[in-house]
């Protein structure tokens, strides 16, 4: 009986399952949690933009070199990268399918990892080595 159902009937059937439920729940919670943390860190980001606007490089290095500012900034860069990866995953799931989806997710993950490592590395270099 089930093998003769149309796609619309399958979607309407409450017994239908799509994807991995624990992975989807983890993705949902991660996306909401990283979004909330991004909002919490918005104050730090606004402080930096206002304080460093129009300043020279020495002031920038001095401000970010402070551990109380630089370390939370490095954490923020990592959290933003995770949030960015998850957001792009949602878009890719809607528009890309099959092997192209796996390739697109691999490239998405590599890009987000590269951005996170470069940003965190740059901030930590300023914090620890000036």
C-alpha positions in Angstrom: 0.0 0.0 0.0 2.7 2.5 1.0 4.8 1.9 -2.2 1.9 3.2 -4.3 1.5 6.5 -2.4 2.2 9.8 -4.3 4.7 12.3 -2.9 1.8 14.5 -1.6 0.3 11.5 0.2 3.6 10.6 1.7 4.1 14.2 3.0 0.6 14.2 4.5 1.1 10.8 6.2 2.1 11.4 9.8 4.1 8.2 9.9 6.5 9.5 7.3 10.0 10.3 8.5 12.5 12.7 6.8 16.2 12.7 7.7 17.9 12.0 11.0 15.8 13.3 13.9 18.6 13.7 16.5 20.8 15.5 13.9 18.0 17.8 13.0 17.3 18.6 16.6 21.0 19.2 17.3 21.1 21.5 14.2 18.0 23.4 15.4 19.4 23.9 18.9 22.8 24.9 17.7 21.4 27.5 15.3 19.2 29.1 18.0 22.0 29.0 20.6 24.6 30.5 18.3 22.1 33.2 17.3 21.5 34.1 20.9 25.2 34.2 21.7 25.7 36.4 18.7 23.1 38.8 20.0 24.8 38.8 23.4 28.2 39.6 21.8 26.7 42.4 19.7 27.5 44.8 22.5 31.2 44.0 22.3 31.2 44.3 18.5 29.4 47.7 18.7 31.9 48.9 21.4 34.8 47.9 19.1 33.4 49.6 16.0 32.7 52.9 17.9 36.0 52.9 19.8 38.2 52.0 16.8 36.4 54.1 14.2 38.9 56.5 12.7 41.8 55.2 14.9 45.2 54.1 13.6 46.7 50.6 13.7 48.5 51.1 17.0 45.1 51.9 18.7 43.6 48.8 17.1 46.4 46.5 18.2 46.3 48.1 21.7 42.5 47.5 22.1 42.3 44.0 20.6 45.6 43.1 22.3 43.8 43.5 25.7 42.9 39.9 26.7 39.5 41.0 28.1 38.6 42.2 24.6 40.6 40.0 22.3 39.8 36.6 23.7 36.0 37.1 23.7 36.4 38.5 20.1 38.2 35.2 19.1 35.3 33.2 20.7 32.8 35.4 18.8 34.5 34.7 15.5 34.3 30.9 16.1 30.6 31.1 17.1 29.8 33.3 14.0 31.5 30.7 11.8 29.4 27.9 13.2 26.2 30.0 12.8 27.2 30.8 9.2 27.8 27.1 8.4 24.4 26.1 9.8 22.6 29.0 8.0 24.2 28.0 4.7 23.3 24.4 5.3 19.6 25.4 5.5 19.8 27.1 2.2 21.8 24.3 0.5 19.2 21.7 1.8 16.5 23.6 0.0 18.2 24.1 -3.3 20.9 21.5 -3.8 20.3 17.7 -3.8 22.2 14.4 -4.1 26.0 14.4 -4.7 26.0 18.1 -5.4 24.6 18.7 -1.9 27.5 16.7 -0.3 30.0 18.7 -2.4 28.4 22.0 -1.5 28.3 21.1 2.2 32.0 20.1 2.1 32.9 23.4 0.4 30.7 25.3 2.9 32.4 23.6 5.9 35.9 24.2 4.5 35.1 27.9 3.8 33.6 28.4 7.3 36.6 26.6 8.9 39.1 28.7 6.9 37.4 31.9 7.9 37.2 30.8 11.6 40.8 29.7 11.7 42.1 32.8 9.9 40.1 35.2 12.1 40.8 33.5 15.4 44.5 33.1 14.5 44.8 36.8 13.6 43.1 37.9 16.9 45.1 35.5 19.0 48.3 36.7 17.4 47.5 40.2 18.3 46.5 39.2 21.9 49.6 37.1 22.6 52.3 38.6 20.4 51.1 42.2 19.7 
